[in-house]
Amino acid sequence: MGVVLLLSNMKIRHYLAIFSISITLLLAACGPDDPIAEGNTKAPKPADSTAQHNALTSDSASLQNLLRQYDPPGRDVWQKPEVVIGKMGDLSNKTVADIGAGSGFFSRRLAQQAKHVIAVELDPRFIHFMDSIKRVELKPEYQSRFETRLGLPNDPKLKPNEADIVLVVNTYIYIQNRIAYLKNLLNVMPQGGKIIIVDFKRKRMPIKYPRPEVRLELYEVENELDAAGFTNIESDDCALDYQYIVMAEK
Ligand SMILES: C[S@@+](CC[C@H](N)C(=O)[O-])C[C@H]1O[C@@H](n2cnc3c(N)ncnc32)[C@H](O)[C@@H]1O
């Protein structure tokens, strides 16, 4: 367990180092000398660069905390990504949209099987993080299949018929107006398109995140899919120890 924890912490530090270098390059590219940098109407005072550095450092720190929460040590063991991805069938000719992709835990794996993956995220820090680590973790042929996209709270920014399968892992409860969001997805999904929602069961379990009050009952997810207009709603609450998997079609 100690070794897994150490390796996991080393991995997060490794990714964060790469991420920090990317952010530094990004800041350099949009720095004070860049005429198109937003709000760059005057030369920065020394105090501005200190504030910028402090903001970046605290940003990285909170990103590190989020990464620890999203991808705790040993997540692969209970998350069983191969079981979740296996539910999607043959992906060689399919585009998958991973809504709320976070660190890209699923998108990175999907990019090695699907024709194309669109990792939709609200938080630009995770967009930069995924753009950085895909270059480290994935072979060039898989990198080109992995697209990150900034979404809005009420809009995944998917184009009509763009995604054959929509995956929502550990994110559904954070969507503010869920039924409206599902209807929005339904509008852009092709006929026969699939949605797969994976989220935490409301029961005692040895992992502490997310807290039980930040979880939905399985029947609530099923009811909301139904209310939004999805059909063939099927659930599997046995395959994963801590989470249920709900599948539905347009
Ligand atoms: C708990 S993380 C899960 C990350 C990833 N799916 C995983 O399983 O590792 C939830 C993520 O969803 C993102 N998120 C929340 N609401 C969203 C929305 N409406 N559209 C896109 N991303 C969203 C958050 O920024 C956060 O990164």
The ligand as an SDF file (V2000), in Angstrom:
LIG
                    3D

 27 29  0  0  0  0  0  0  0  0999 V2000
  -14.8190   14.2360   -9.9540 C   0  0  0  0  0  0  0  0  0  0  0  0
  -14.1680   14.8150  -11.4480 S   0  0  0  0  0  0  0  0  0  0  0  0
  -14.2500   13.3480  -12.4510 C   0  0  0  0  0  0  0  0  0  0  0  0
  -13.1980   13.3370  -13.5230 C   0  0  0  0  0  0  0  0  0  0  0  0
  -13.1820   12.1240  -14.4510 C   0  0  0  0  0  0  0  0  0  0  0  0
  -14.4480   11.8980  -15.1300 N   0  0  0  0  0  0  0  0  0  0  0  0
  -12.7560   10.9010  -13.7340 C   0  0  0  0  0  0  0  0  0  0  0  0
  -13.5530    9.9760  -13.6010 O   0  0  0  0  0  0  0  0  0  0  0  0
  -11.5950   10.8430  -13.3000 O   0  0  0  0  0  0  0  0  0  0  0  0
  -15.4720   15.8300  -12.1000 C   0  0  0  0  0  0  0  0  0  0  0  0
  -15.0070   16.7400  -13.2190 C   0  0  0  0  0  0  0  0  0  0  0  0
  -16.1320   17.2300  -13.9190 O   0  0  0  0  0  0  0  0  0  0  0  0
  -15.9170   18.5630  -14.3110 C   0  0  0  0  0  0  0  0  0  0  0  0
  -17.2400   19.1340  -14.5470 N   0  0  0  0  0  0  0  0  0  0  0  0
  -18.2170   19.4220  -13.6590 C   0  0  0  0  0  0  0  0  0  0  0  0
  -19.3240   19.8810  -14.2840 N   0  0  0  0  0  0  0  0  0  0  0  0
  -19.0420   19.8640  -15.6130 C   0  0  0  0  0  0  0  0  0  0  0  0
  -19.7780   20.2310  -16.7940 C   0  0  0  0  0  0  0  0  0  0  0  0
  -21.0250   20.7060  -16.7280 N   0  0  0  0  0  0  0  0  0  0  0  0
  -19.1670   20.0940  -17.9950 N   0  0  0  0  0  0  0  0  0  0  0  0
  -17.8900   19.6270  -18.0740 C   0  0  0  0  0  0  0  0  0  0  0  0
  -17.1500   19.2780  -17.0010 N   0  0  0  0  0  0  0  0  0  0  0  0
  -17.7220   19.3870  -15.7890 C   0  0  0  0  0  0  0  0  0  0  0  0
  -15.1420   19.1610  -13.1480 C   0  0  0  0  0  0  0  0  0  0  0  0
  -14.4090   20.2980  -13.5450 O   0  0  0  0  0  0  0  0  0  0  0  0
  -14.2630   17.9780  -12.7480 C   0  0  0  0  0  0  0  0  0  0  0  0
  -13.0110   18.0310  -13.3870 O   0  0  0  0  0  0  0  0  0  0  0  0
  1  2  1  0
  2  3  1  0
  2 10  1  0
  3  4  1  0
  4  5  1  0
  5  6  1  0
  5  7  1  0
  7  8  2  0
  7  9  1  0
 10 11  1  0
 11 12  1  0
 11 26  1  0
 12 13  1  0
 13 14  1  0
 13 24  1  0
 14 15  1  0
 14 23  1  0
 15 16  2  0
 16 17  1  0
 17 18  1  0
 17 23  2  0
 18 19  1  0
 18 20  2  0
 20 21  1  0
 21 22  2  0
 22 23  1  0
 24 25  1  0
 24 26  1  0
 26 27  1  0
M  CHG  2   2   1   9  -1
M  END
$$$$
